[in-house]
Amino acid sequence: MKYTIAIDGPAGAGKSTIAKLLAKKLDILYLDTGAMYRAVGLKTIQEKIDIQDIVKIDAIIEDINIKVRYIDGKQHTFLDDVDVSQKIRTSEVSLAASNVAVIKSVRLKMVELQRSIAGDQSVVMDGRDIGTYVLPNAQFKFFITATAEERAKRRFLEMKENGEKNVDYDIILEDIKYRDKNDSNRSFAPLRKAEDAILVDTTELSVDEVLQKVLANMNA
């Protein structure tokens, strides 16, 4: 059976965690679309391009070299043939990714890559507009969310566990609220729940409870 599963939701809601577990459970491909936008954000930082300079961003997106490879069962993101899987996980790159994601040329390029990958194989894909725009005909659609405070708490603990120093919960919370506003109000393919998507609020749920809820809805 070929599966096409779209998981959308705001930053830090746990959609990537669930998408990875679901892909492993079903033995199908997981595609981290957010990593692709993070790679674009990193490119703008490396090139010292002002995020408001749409002309320059349009120019680099034409020739940007982003590849996704699976090594030992994990997705690795390559930018200009360099593995940037760790570099793209900083707060600075997260913010840059949210900013470039509102730019039409960036989204069109990323969607082209994502649809190509999903074209002939089973896939779990998570992001902001997978069910509404990237894969509108996906077989299963979920919208995973949680309160901003809970999402900030999760991100704070994750960053601490990864050894990052000088992590500030309040700054993370403000970043998440900013990203929510940015993602929901962009003019092109904004963050929103697809009409046929199943809403899953993870605020009070464990990861396993969320996974079981998703699987139960798929088997309903």
mmCIF file of the C-alpha atoms, coordinates in Angstrom:
data_MODEL
# 
_entry.id   MODEL 
# 
loop_
_atom_site.group_PDB 
_atom_site.id 
_atom_site.type_symbol 
_atom_site.label_atom_id 
_atom_site.label_alt_id 
_atom_site.label_comp_id 
_atom_site.label_asym_id 
_atom_site.label_entity_id 
_atom_site.label_seq_id 
_atom_site.pdbx_PDB_ins_code 
_atom_site.Cartn_x 
_atom_site.Cartn_y 
_atom_site.Cartn_z 
_atom_site.occupancy 
_atom_site.B_iso_or_equiv 
_atom_site.pdbx_formal_charge 
_atom_site.auth_seq_id 
_atom_site.auth_comp_id 
_atom_site.auth_asym_id 
_atom_site.auth_atom_id 
_atom_site.pdbx_PDB_model_num 
ATOM 1   C CA . MET A 1 1   ? 0.000   0.000  0.000  1.00 0.00 ? 1   MET A CA 1 
ATOM 2   C CA . LYS A 1 2   ? 1.331   3.453  -0.939 1.00 0.00 ? 2   LYS A CA 1 
ATOM 3   C CA . TYR A 1 3   ? 1.049   6.024  1.830  1.00 0.00 ? 3   TYR A CA 1 
ATOM 4   C CA . THR A 1 4   ? 1.058   9.788  1.405  1.00 0.00 ? 4   THR A CA 1 
ATOM 5   C CA . ILE A 1 5   ? 0.874   11.430 4.825  1.00 0.00 ? 5   ILE A CA 1 
ATOM 6   C CA . ALA A 1 6   ? 0.888   15.200 5.416  1.00 0.00 ? 6   ALA A CA 1 
ATOM 7   C CA . ILE A 1 7   ? 1.562   16.554 8.899  1.00 0.00 ? 7   ILE A CA 1 
ATOM 8   C CA . ASP A 1 8   ? 1.274   20.298 9.458  1.00 0.00 ? 8   ASP A CA 1 
ATOM 9   C CA . GLY A 1 9   ? 1.471   22.535 12.482 1.00 0.00 ? 9   GLY A CA 1 
ATOM 10  C CA . PRO A 1 10  ? 3.318   25.420 14.132 1.00 0.00 ? 10  PRO A CA 1 
ATOM 11  C CA . ALA A 1 11  ? 6.955   25.419 15.262 1.00 0.00 ? 11  ALA A CA 1 
ATOM 12  C CA . GLY A 1 12  ? 7.768   23.122 18.162 1.00 0.00 ? 12  GLY A CA 1 
ATOM 13  C CA . ALA A 1 13  ? 4.466   21.226 18.204 1.00 0.00 ? 13  ALA A CA 1 
ATOM 14  C CA . GLY A 1 14  ? 6.188   17.867 17.789 1.00 0.00 ? 14  GLY A CA 1 
ATOM 15  C CA . LYS A 1 15  ? 5.191   17.178 14.208 1.00 0.00 ? 15  LYS A CA 1 
ATOM 16  C CA . SER A 1 16  ? 8.706   16.162 13.137 1.00 0.00 ? 16  SER A CA 1 
ATOM 17  C CA . THR A 1 17  ? 9.023   13.719 16.040 1.00 0.00 ? 17  THR A CA 1 
ATOM 18  C CA . ILE A 1 18  ? 5.695   12.101 15.178 1.00 0.00 ? 18  ILE A CA 1 
ATOM 19  C CA . ALA A 1 19  ? 6.475   12.068 11.449 1.00 0.00 ? 19  ALA A CA 1 
ATOM 20  C CA . LYS A 1 20  ? 9.776   10.259 12.077 1.00 0.00 ? 20  LYS A CA 1 
ATOM 21  C CA . LEU A 1 21  ? 8.175   7.670  14.373 1.00 0.00 ? 21  LEU A CA 1 
ATOM 22  C CA . LEU A 1 22  ? 5.313   7.147  11.946 1.00 0.00 ? 22  LEU A CA 1 
ATOM 23  C CA . ALA A 1 23  ? 7.700   6.632  9.045  1.00 0.00 ? 23  ALA A CA 1 
ATOM 24  C CA . LYS A 1 24  ? 9.672   4.089  11.071 1.00 0.00 ? 24  LYS A CA 1 
ATOM 25  C CA . LYS A 1 25  ? 6.493   2.293  12.141 1.00 0.00 ? 25  LYS A CA 1 
ATOM 26  C CA . LEU A 1 26  ? 5.240   2.055  8.545  1.00 0.00 ? 26  LEU A CA 1 
ATOM 27  C CA . ASP A 1 27  ? 8.730   1.540  7.084  1.00 0.00 ? 27  ASP A CA 1 
ATOM 28  C CA . ILE A 1 28  ? 8.380   4.434  4.641  1.00 0.00 ? 28  ILE A CA 1 
ATOM 29  C CA . LEU A 1 29  ? 10.333  7.598  3.796  1.00 0.00 ? 29  LEU A CA 1 
ATOM 30  C CA . TYR A 1 30  ? 10.307  10.592 6.144  1.00 0.00 ? 30  TYR A CA 1 
ATOM 31  C CA . LEU A 1 31  ? 11.061  13.962 4.562  1.00 0.00 ? 31  LEU A CA 1 
ATOM 32  C CA . ASP A 1 32  ? 11.927  16.844 6.880  1.00 0.00 ? 32  ASP A CA 1 
ATOM 33  C CA . THR A 1 33  ? 10.790  19.796 4.773  1.00 0.00 ? 33  THR A CA 1 
ATOM 34  C CA . GLY A 1 34  ? 11.725  22.288 7.487  1.00 0.00 ? 34  GLY A CA 1 
ATOM 35  C CA . ALA A 1 35  ? 15.366  21.302 7.071  1.00 0.00 ? 35  ALA A CA 1 
ATOM 36  C CA . MET A 1 36  ? 15.185  22.387 3.439  1.00 0.00 ? 36  MET A CA 1 
ATOM 37  C CA . TYR A 1 37  ? 13.991  25.881 4.402  1.00 0.00 ? 37  TYR A CA 1 
ATOM 38  C CA . ARG A 1 38  ? 16.620  26.021 7.130  1.00 0.00 ? 38  ARG A CA 1 
ATOM 39  C CA . ALA A 1 39  ? 19.258  25.330 4.488  1.00 0.00 ? 39  ALA A CA 1 
ATOM 40  C CA . VAL A 1 40  ? 18.021  28.325 2.502  1.00 0.00 ? 40  VAL A CA 1 
ATOM 41  C CA . GLY A 1 41  ? 18.087  30.421 5.677  1.00 0.00 ? 41  GLY A CA 1 
ATOM 42  C CA . LEU A 1 42  ? 21.669  29.320 6.338  1.00 0.00 ? 42  LEU A CA 1 
ATOM 43  C CA . LYS A 1 43  ? 22.607  30.280 2.784  1.00 0.00 ? 43  LYS A CA 1 
ATOM 44  C CA . THR A 1 44  ? 21.348  33.831 3.312  1.00 0.00 ? 44  THR A CA 1 
ATOM 45  C CA . ILE A 1 45  ? 23.392  34.063 6.518  1.00 0.00 ? 45  ILE A CA 1 
ATOM 46  C CA . GLN A 1 46  ? 26.534  32.745 4.828  1.00 0.00 ? 46  GLN A CA 1 
ATOM 47  C CA . GLU A 1 47  ? 26.101  35.166 1.926  1.00 0.00 ? 47  GLU A CA 1 
ATOM 48  C CA . LYS A 1 48  ? 25.238  38.029 4.315  1.00 0.00 ? 48  LYS A CA 1 
ATOM 49  C CA . ILE A 1 49  ? 22.047  38.736 2.393  1.00 0.00 ? 49  ILE A CA 1 
ATOM 50  C CA . ASP A 1 50  ? 19.501  41.036 4.009  1.00 0.00 ? 50  ASP A CA 1 
ATOM 51  C CA . ILE A 1 51  ? 16.316  39.050 4.536  1.00 0.00 ? 51  ILE A CA 1 
ATOM 52  C CA . GLN A 1 52  ? 14.346  41.958 3.026  1.00 0.00 ? 52  GLN A CA 1 
ATOM 53  C CA . ASP A 1 53  ? 16.378  41.893 -0.197 1.00 0.00 ? 53  ASP A CA 1 
ATOM 54  C CA . ILE A 1 54  ? 13.986  39.797 -2.265 1.00 0.00 ? 54  ILE A CA 1 
ATOM 55  C CA . VAL A 1 55  ? 15.921  40.416 -5.495 1.00 0.00 ? 55  VAL A CA 1 
ATOM 56  C CA . LYS A 1 56  ? 19.096  38.837 -4.110 1.00 0.00 ? 56  LYS A CA 1 
ATOM 57  C CA . ILE A 1 57  ? 17.174  35.949 -2.530 1.00 0.00 ? 57  ILE A CA 1 
ATOM 58  C CA . ASP A 1 58  ? 15.356  35.302 -5.810 1.00 0.00 ? 58  ASP A CA 1 
ATOM 59  C CA . ALA A 1 59  ? 18.773  35.191 -7.496 1.00 0.00 ? 59  ALA A CA 1 
ATOM 60  C CA . ILE A 1 60  ? 20.376  32.656 -5.131 1.00 0.00 ? 60  ILE A CA 1 
ATOM 61  C CA . ILE A 1 61  ? 17.307  30.386 -5.074 1.00 0.00 ? 61  ILE A CA 1 
ATOM 62  C CA . GLU A 1 62  ? 17.608  29.804 -8.828 1.00 0.00 ? 62  GLU A CA 1 
ATOM 63  C CA . ASP A 1 63  ? 20.922  28.016 -8.419 1.00 0.00 ? 63  ASP A CA 1 
ATOM 64  C CA . ILE A 1 64  ? 20.815  26.847 -4.813 1.00 0.00 ? 64  ILE A CA 1 
ATOM 65  C CA . ASN A 1 65  ? 22.092  23.312 -4.370 1.00 0.00 ? 65  ASN A CA 1 
ATOM 66  C CA . ILE A 1 66  ? 20.101  21.464 -1.694 1.00 0.00 ? 66  ILE A CA 1 
ATOM 67  C CA . LYS A 1 67  ? 20.105  17.700 -1.470 1.00 0.00 ? 67  LYS A CA 1 
ATOM 68  C CA . VAL A 1 68  ? 18.540  15.263 0.967  1.00 0.00 ? 68  VAL A CA 1 
ATOM 69  C CA . ARG A 1 69  ? 20.320  11.984 1.663  1.00 0.00 ? 69  ARG A CA 1 
ATOM 70  C CA . TYR A 1 70  ? 19.645  9.190  4.113  1.00 0.00 ? 70  TYR A CA 1 
ATOM 71  C CA . ILE A 1 71  ? 22.688  7.969  6.005  1.00 0.00 ? 71  ILE A CA 1 
ATOM 72  C CA . ASP A 1 72  ? 22.291  5.184  8.592  1.00 0.00 ? 72  ASP A CA 1 
ATOM 73  C CA . GLY A 1 73  ? 18.535  5.751  8.554  1.00 0.00 ? 73  GLY A CA 1 
ATOM 74  C CA . LYS A 1 74  ? 18.741  9.484  9.284  1.00 0.00 ? 74  LYS A CA 1 
ATOM 75  C CA . GLN A 1 75  ? 18.077  12.409 6.975  1.00 0.00 ? 75  GLN A CA 1 
ATOM 76  C CA . HIS A 1 76  ? 21.104  14.562 6.221  1.00 0.00 ? 76  HIS A CA 1 
ATOM 77  C CA . THR A 1 77  ? 20.702  17.937 4.535  1.00 0.00 ? 77  THR A CA 1 
ATOM 78  C CA . PHE A 1 78  ? 23.428  19.108 2.174  1.00 0.00 ? 78  PHE A CA 1 
ATOM 79  C CA . LEU A 1 79  ? 23.941  22.701 1.070  1.00 0.00 ? 79  LEU A CA 1 
ATOM 80  C CA . ASP A 1 80  ? 26.410  23.141 -1.789 1.00 0.00 ? 80  ASP A CA 1 
ATOM 81  C CA . ASP A 1 81  ? 27.583  19.558 -1.175 1.00 0.00 ? 81  ASP A CA 1 
ATOM 82  C CA . VAL A 1 82  ? 28.367  20.256 2.496  1.00 0.00 ? 82  VAL A CA 1 
ATOM 83  C CA . ASP A 1 83  ? 26.489  18.391 5.242  1.00 0.00 ? 83  ASP A CA 1 
ATOM 84  C CA . VAL A 1 84  ? 24.788  21.163 7.248  1.00 0.00 ? 84  VAL A CA 1 
ATOM 85  C CA . SER A 1 85  ? 22.479  18.929 9.303  1.00 0.00 ? 85  SER A CA 1 
ATOM 86  C CA . GLN A 1 86  ? 23.830  20.318 12.604 1.00 0.00 ? 86  GLN A CA 1 
ATOM 87  C CA . LYS A 1 87  ? 24.435  23.910 11.492 1.00 0.00 ? 87  LYS A CA 1 
ATOM 88  C CA . ILE A 1 88  ? 20.794  24.421 10.512 1.00 0.00 ? 88  ILE A CA 1 
ATOM 89  C CA . ARG A 1 89  ? 19.509  23.676 14.045 1.00 0.00 ? 89  ARG A CA 1 
ATOM 90  C CA . THR A 1 90  ? 20.515  26.968 15.694 1.00 0.00 ? 90  THR A CA 1 
ATOM 91  C CA . SER A 1 91  ? 18.016  29.657 16.743 1.00 0.00 ? 91  SER A CA 1 
ATOM 92  C CA . GLU A 1 92  ? 19.564  32.102 14.248 1.00 0.00 ? 92  GLU A CA 1 
ATOM 93  C CA . VAL A 1 93  ? 18.950  29.728 11.349 1.00 0.00 ? 93  VAL A CA 1 
ATOM 94  C CA . SER A 1 94  ? 15.435  28.914 12.623 1.00 0.00 ? 94  SER A CA 1 
ATOM 95  C CA . LEU A 1 95  ? 14.529  32.592 12.455 1.00 0.00 ? 95  LEU A CA 1 
ATOM 96  C CA . ALA A 1 96  ? 16.118  32.987 9.018  1.00 0.00 ? 96  ALA A CA 1 
ATOM 97  C CA . ALA A 1 97  ? 14.186  29.931 7.792  1.00 0.00 ? 97  ALA A CA 1 
ATOM 98  C CA . SER A 1 98  ? 10.885  31.422 8.940  1.00 0.00 ? 98  SER A CA 1 
ATOM 99  C CA . ASN A 1 99  ? 11.715  34.689 7.165  1.00 0.00 ? 99  ASN A CA 1 
ATOM 100 C CA . VAL A 1 100 ? 12.748  33.156 3.831  1.00 0.00 ? 100 VAL A CA 1 
ATOM 101 C CA . ALA A 1 101 ? 9.769   30.781 3.908  1.00 0.00 ? 101 ALA A CA 1 
ATOM 102 C CA . VAL A 1 102 ? 7.417   33.700 3.219  1.00 0.00 ? 102 VAL A CA 1 
ATOM 103 C CA . ILE A 1 103 ? 9.182   34.441 -0.073 1.00 0.00 ? 103 ILE A CA 1 
ATOM 104 C CA . LYS A 1 104 ? 7.351   33.000 -3.072 1.00 0.00 ? 104 LYS A CA 1 
ATOM 105 C CA . SER A 1 105 ? 10.413  31.996 -5.108 1.00 0.00 ? 105 SER A CA 1 
ATOM 106 C CA . VAL A 1 106 ? 11.793  30.043 -2.143 1.00 0.00 ? 106 VAL A CA 1 
ATOM 107 C CA . ARG A 1 107 ? 8.551   28.168 -1.535 1.00 0.00 ? 107 ARG A CA 1 
ATOM 108 C CA . LEU A 1 108 ? 8.102   27.342 -5.207 1.00 0.00 ? 108 LEU A CA 1 
ATOM 109 C CA . LYS A 1 109 ? 11.617  25.888 -5.390 1.00 0.00 ? 109 LYS A CA 1 
ATOM 110 C CA . MET A 1 110 ? 11.213  23.832 -2.214 1.00 0.00 ? 110 MET A CA 1 
ATOM 111 C CA . VAL A 1 111 ? 7.761   22.567 -3.212 1.00 0.00 ? 111 VAL A CA 1 
ATOM 112 C CA . GLU A 1 112 ? 9.119   21.476 -6.577 1.00 0.00 ? 112 GLU A CA 1 
ATOM 113 C CA . LEU A 1 113 ? 11.766  19.393 -4.787 1.00 0.00 ? 113 LEU A CA 1 
ATOM 114 C CA . GLN A 1 114 ? 9.280   17.999 -2.253 1.00 0.00 ? 114 GLN A CA 1 
ATOM 115 C CA . ARG A 1 115 ? 6.677   16.941 -4.816 1.00 0.00 ? 115 ARG A CA 1 
ATOM 116 C CA . SER A 1 116 ? 9.372   15.256 -6.869 1.00 0.00 ? 116 SER A CA 1 
ATOM 117 C CA . ILE A 1 117 ? 10.475  13.196 -3.871 1.00 0.00 ? 117 ILE A CA 1 
ATOM 118 C CA . ALA A 1 118 ? 6.878   12.221 -3.012 1.00 0.00 ? 118 ALA A CA 1 
ATOM 119 C CA . GLY A 1 119 ? 5.984   11.418 -6.606 1.00 0.00 ? 119 GLY A CA 1 
ATOM 120 C CA . ASP A 1 120 ? 6.676   7.710  -6.743 1.00 0.00 ? 120 ASP A CA 1 
ATOM 121 C CA . GLN A 1 121 ? 7.079   6.442  -3.203 1.00 0.00 ? 121 GLN A CA 1 
ATOM 122 C CA . SER A 1 122 ? 5.342   6.320  0.167  1.00 0.00 ? 122 SER A CA 1 
ATOM 123 C CA . VAL A 1 123 ? 6.240   9.336  2.253  1.00 0.00 ? 123 VAL A CA 1 
ATOM 124 C CA . VAL A 1 124 ? 5.532   11.137 5.515  1.00 0.00 ? 124 VAL A CA 1 
ATOM 125 C CA . MET A 1 125 ? 6.077   14.862 5.101  1.00 0.00 ? 125 MET A CA 1 
ATOM 126 C CA . ASP A 1 126 ? 5.781   17.554 7.746  1.00 0.00 ? 126 ASP A CA 1 
ATOM 127 C CA . GLY A 1 127 ? 5.798   21.320 7.514  1.00 0.00 ? 127 GLY A CA 1 
ATOM 128 C CA . ARG A 1 128 ? 3.482   24.345 7.473  1.00 0.00 ? 128 ARG A CA 1 
ATOM 129 C CA . ASP A 1 129 ? 1.545   23.877 4.231  1.00 0.00 ? 129 ASP A CA 1 
ATOM 130 C CA . ILE A 1 130 ? 1.924   20.223 3.270  1.00 0.00 ? 130 ILE A CA 1 
ATOM 131 C CA . GLY A 1 131 ? -1.759  19.289 3.410  1.00 0.00 ? 131 GLY A CA 1 
ATOM 132 C CA . THR A 1 132 ? -2.989  22.603 2.023  1.00 0.00 ? 132 THR A CA 1 
ATOM 133 C CA . TYR A 1 133 ? -0.482  23.257 -0.739 1.00 0.00 ? 133 TYR A CA 1 
ATOM 134 C CA . VAL A 1 134 ? 2.404   20.825 -1.219 1.00 0.00 ? 134 VAL A CA 1 
ATOM 135 C CA . LEU A 1 135 ? 0.368   17.601 -1.165 1.00 0.00 ? 135 LEU A CA 1 
ATOM 136 C CA . PRO A 1 136 ? -3.294  18.687 -1.254 1.00 0.00 ? 136 PRO A CA 1 
ATOM 137 C CA . ASN A 1 137 ? -4.352  15.179 -2.313 1.00 0.00 ? 137 ASN A CA 1 
ATOM 138 C CA . ALA A 1 138 ? -2.494  13.408 0.500  1.00 0.00 ? 138 ALA A CA 1 
ATOM 139 C CA . GLN A 1 139 ? -4.189  10.231 1.658  1.00 0.00 ? 139 GLN A CA 1 
ATOM 140 C CA . PHE A 1 140 ? -3.903  11.223 5.346  1.00 0.00 ? 140 PHE A CA 1 
ATOM 141 C CA . LYS A 1 141 ? -3.646  14.720 6.802  1.00 0.00 ? 141 LYS A CA 1 
ATOM 142 C CA . PHE A 1 142 ? -2.949  15.784 10.382 1.00 0.00 ? 142 PHE A CA 1 
ATOM 143 C CA . PHE A 1 143 ? -2.581  19.191 12.024 1.00 0.00 ? 143 PHE A CA 1 
ATOM 144 C CA . ILE A 1 144 ? -0.471  18.881 15.171 1.00 0.00 ? 144 ILE A CA 1 
ATOM 145 C CA . THR A 1 145 ? -0.368  21.769 17.606 1.00 0.00 ? 145 THR A CA 1 
ATOM 146 C CA . ALA A 1 146 ? 0.258   22.764 21.250 1.00 0.00 ? 146 ALA A CA 1 
ATOM 147 C CA . THR A 1 147 ? 0.250   25.980 23.263 1.00 0.00 ? 147 THR A CA 1 
ATOM 148 C CA . ALA A 1 148 ? 3.087   28.411 22.571 1.00 0.00 ? 148 ALA A CA 1 
ATOM 149 C CA . GLU A 1 149 ? 4.270   28.050 26.170 1.00 0.00 ? 149 GLU A CA 1 
ATOM 150 C CA . GLU A 1 150 ? 4.469   24.262 25.943 1.00 0.00 ? 150 GLU A CA 1 
ATOM 151 C CA . ARG A 1 151 ? 6.293   24.447 22.608 1.00 0.00 ? 151 ARG A CA 1 
ATOM 152 C CA . ALA A 1 152 ? 8.812   26.937 24.036 1.00 0.00 ? 152 ALA A CA 1 
ATOM 153 C CA . LYS A 1 153 ? 9.396   24.656 27.022 1.00 0.00 ? 153 LYS A CA 1 
ATOM 154 C CA . ARG A 1 154 ? 10.080  21.683 24.733 1.00 0.00 ? 154 ARG A CA 1 
ATOM 155 C CA . ARG A 1 155 ? 12.475  23.671 22.564 1.00 0.00 ? 155 ARG A CA 1 
ATOM 156 C CA . PHE A 1 156 ? 14.263  25.016 25.663 1.00 0.00 ? 156 PHE A CA 1 
ATOM 157 C CA . LEU A 1 157 ? 14.822  21.504 27.047 1.00 0.00 ? 157 LEU A CA 1 
ATOM 158 C CA . GLU A 1 158 ? 15.894  20.177 23.651 1.00 0.00 ? 158 GLU A CA 1 
ATOM 159 C CA . MET A 1 159 ? 18.508  22.903 23.234 1.00 0.00 ? 159 MET A CA 1 
ATOM 160 C CA . LYS A 1 160 ? 19.828  22.345 26.771 1.00 0.00 ? 160 LYS A CA 1 
ATOM 161 C CA . GLU A 1 161 ? 20.100  18.605 26.136 1.00 0.00 ? 161 GLU A CA 1 
ATOM 162 C CA . ASN A 1 162 ? 22.063  19.347 22.956 1.00 0.00 ? 162 ASN A CA 1 
ATOM 163 C CA . GLY A 1 163 ? 24.621  21.233 25.020 1.00 0.00 ? 163 GLY A CA 1 
ATOM 164 C CA . GLU A 1 164 ? 23.712  24.771 23.958 1.00 0.00 ? 164 GLU A CA 1 
ATOM 165 C CA . LYS A 1 165 ? 24.652  27.416 26.511 1.00 0.00 ? 165 LYS A CA 1 
ATOM 166 C CA . ASN A 1 166 ? 22.959  30.697 27.381 1.00 0.00 ? 166 ASN A CA 1 
ATOM 167 C CA . VAL A 1 167 ? 19.536  29.343 26.426 1.00 0.00 ? 167 VAL A CA 1 
ATOM 168 C CA . ASP A 1 168 ? 16.749  31.736 27.444 1.00 0.00 ? 168 ASP A CA 1 
ATOM 169 C CA . TYR A 1 169 ? 13.159  30.433 27.691 1.00 0.00 ? 169 TYR A CA 1 
ATOM 170 C CA . ASP A 1 170 ? 11.613  33.893 27.271 1.00 0.00 ? 170 ASP A CA 1 
ATOM 171 C CA . ILE A 1 171 ? 13.560  34.544 24.073 1.00 0.00 ? 171 ILE A CA 1 
ATOM 172 C CA . ILE A 1 172 ? 12.525  31.142 22.705 1.00 0.00 ? 172 ILE A CA 1 
ATOM 173 C CA . LEU A 1 173 ? 8.877   31.891 23.533 1.00 0.00 ? 173 LEU A CA 1 
ATOM 174 C CA . GLU A 1 174 ? 9.032   35.235 21.746 1.00 0.00 ? 174 GLU A CA 1 
ATOM 175 C CA . ASP A 1 175 ? 10.685  33.581 18.729 1.00 0.00 ? 175 ASP A CA 1 
ATOM 176 C CA . ILE A 1 176 ? 7.921   30.968 18.586 1.00 0.00 ? 176 ILE A CA 1 
ATOM 177 C CA . LYS A 1 177 ? 5.190   33.616 18.792 1.00 0.00 ? 177 LYS A CA 1 
ATOM 178 C CA . TYR A 1 178 ? 6.958   35.596 16.062 1.00 0.00 ? 178 TYR A CA 1 
ATOM 179 C CA . ARG A 1 179 ? 7.226   32.510 13.844 1.00 0.00 ? 179 ARG A CA 1 
ATOM 180 C CA . ASP A 1 180 ? 3.557   31.666 14.426 1.00 0.00 ? 180 ASP A CA 1 
ATOM 181 C CA . LYS A 1 181 ? 2.535   35.146 13.307 1.00 0.00 ? 181 LYS A CA 1 
ATOM 182 C CA . ASN A 1 182 ? 4.956   35.086 10.376 1.00 0.00 ? 182 ASN A CA 1 
ATOM 183 C CA . ASP A 1 183 ? 3.881   31.642 9.179  1.00 0.00 ? 183 ASP A CA 1 
ATOM 184 C CA . SER A 1 184 ? 0.150   32.292 9.564  1.00 0.00 ? 184 SER A CA 1 
ATOM 185 C CA . ASN A 1 185 ? 0.103   35.714 7.902  1.00 0.00 ? 185 ASN A CA 1 
ATOM 186 C CA . ARG A 1 186 ? 2.344   35.187 4.888  1.00 0.00 ? 186 ARG A CA 1 
ATOM 187 C CA . SER A 1 187 ? 0.548   35.868 1.626  1.00 0.00 ? 187 SER A CA 1 
ATOM 188 C CA . PHE A 1 188 ? 1.682   32.696 -0.143 1.00 0.00 ? 188 PHE A CA 1 
ATOM 189 C CA . ALA A 1 189 ? 0.718   29.244 1.237  1.00 0.00 ? 189 ALA A CA 1 
ATOM 190 C CA . PRO A 1 190 ? 0.262   30.324 4.886  1.00 0.00 ? 190 PRO A CA 1 
ATOM 191 C CA . LEU A 1 191 ? 0.157   27.980 7.867  1.00 0.00 ? 191 LEU A CA 1 
ATOM 192 C CA . ARG A 1 192 ? -3.395  26.746 8.340  1.00 0.00 ? 192 ARG A CA 1 
ATOM 193 C CA . LYS A 1 193 ? -5.253  23.551 9.027  1.00 0.00 ? 193 LYS A CA 1 
ATOM 194 C CA . ALA A 1 194 ? -6.562  21.838 5.886  1.00 0.00 ? 194 ALA A CA 1 
ATOM 195 C CA . GLU A 1 195 ? -10.327 21.346 6.001  1.00 0.00 ? 195 GLU A CA 1 
ATOM 196 C CA . ASP A 1 196 ? -9.911  17.565 5.829  1.00 0.00 ? 196 ASP A CA 1 
ATOM 197 C CA . ALA A 1 197 ? -7.018  17.366 8.314  1.00 0.00 ? 197 ALA A CA 1 
ATOM 198 C CA . ILE A 1 198 ? -7.416  15.785 11.748 1.00 0.00 ? 198 ILE A CA 1 
ATOM 199 C CA . LEU A 1 199 ? -6.522  18.142 14.608 1.00 0.00 ? 199 LEU A CA 1 
ATOM 200 C CA . VAL A 1 200 ? -4.241  16.729 17.302 1.00 0.00 ? 200 VAL A CA 1 
ATOM 201 C CA . ASP A 1 201 ? -3.427  18.937 20.320 1.00 0.00 ? 201 ASP A CA 1 
ATOM 202 C CA . THR A 1 202 ? -0.265  17.551 21.939 1.00 0.00 ? 202 THR A CA 1 
ATOM 203 C CA . THR A 1 203 ? -0.083  19.947 24.906 1.00 0.00 ? 203 THR A CA 1 
ATOM 204 C CA . GLU A 1 204 ? -1.135  17.337 27.468 1.00 0.00 ? 204 GLU A CA 1 
ATOM 205 C CA . LEU A 1 205 ? -0.090  14.225 25.549 1.00 0.00 ? 205 LEU A CA 1 
ATOM 206 C CA . SER A 1 206 ? 3.073   12.132 25.593 1.00 0.00 ? 206 SER A CA 1 
ATOM 207 C CA . VAL A 1 207 ? 4.833   11.355 22.320 1.00 0.00 ? 207 VAL A CA 1 
ATOM 208 C CA . ASP A 1 208 ? 3.544   7.768  22.411 1.00 0.00 ? 208 ASP A CA 1 
ATOM 209 C CA . GLU A 1 209 ? -0.033  8.952  23.034 1.00 0.00 ? 209 GLU A CA 1 
ATOM 210 C CA . VAL A 1 210 ? 0.173   11.277 20.016 1.00 0.00 ? 210 VAL A CA 1 
ATOM 211 C CA . LEU A 1 211 ? 1.557   8.494  17.819 1.00 0.00 ? 211 LEU A CA 1 
ATOM 212 C CA . GLN A 1 212 ? -1.181  6.088  18.896 1.00 0.00 ? 212 GLN A CA 1 
ATOM 213 C CA . LYS A 1 213 ? -3.831  8.737  18.222 1.00 0.00 ? 213 LYS A CA 1 
ATOM 214 C CA . VAL A 1 214 ? -2.502  9.304  14.701 1.00 0.00 ? 214 VAL A CA 1 
ATOM 215 C CA . LEU A 1 215 ? -2.329  5.558  13.956 1.00 0.00 ? 215 LEU A CA 1 
ATOM 216 C CA . ALA A 1 216 ? -5.837  5.042  15.318 1.00 0.00 ? 216 ALA A CA 1 
ATOM 217 C CA . ASN A 1 217 ? -7.191  7.702  12.964 1.00 0.00 ? 217 ASN A CA 1 
ATOM 218 C CA . MET A 1 218 ? -5.376  6.127  10.024 1.00 0.00 ? 218 MET A CA 1 
ATOM 219 C CA . ASN A 1 219 ? -6.882  2.747  10.831 1.00 0.00 ? 219 ASN A CA 1 
ATOM 220 C CA . ALA A 1 220 ? -10.368 4.082  11.528 1.00 0.00 ? 220 ALA A CA 1 
# 
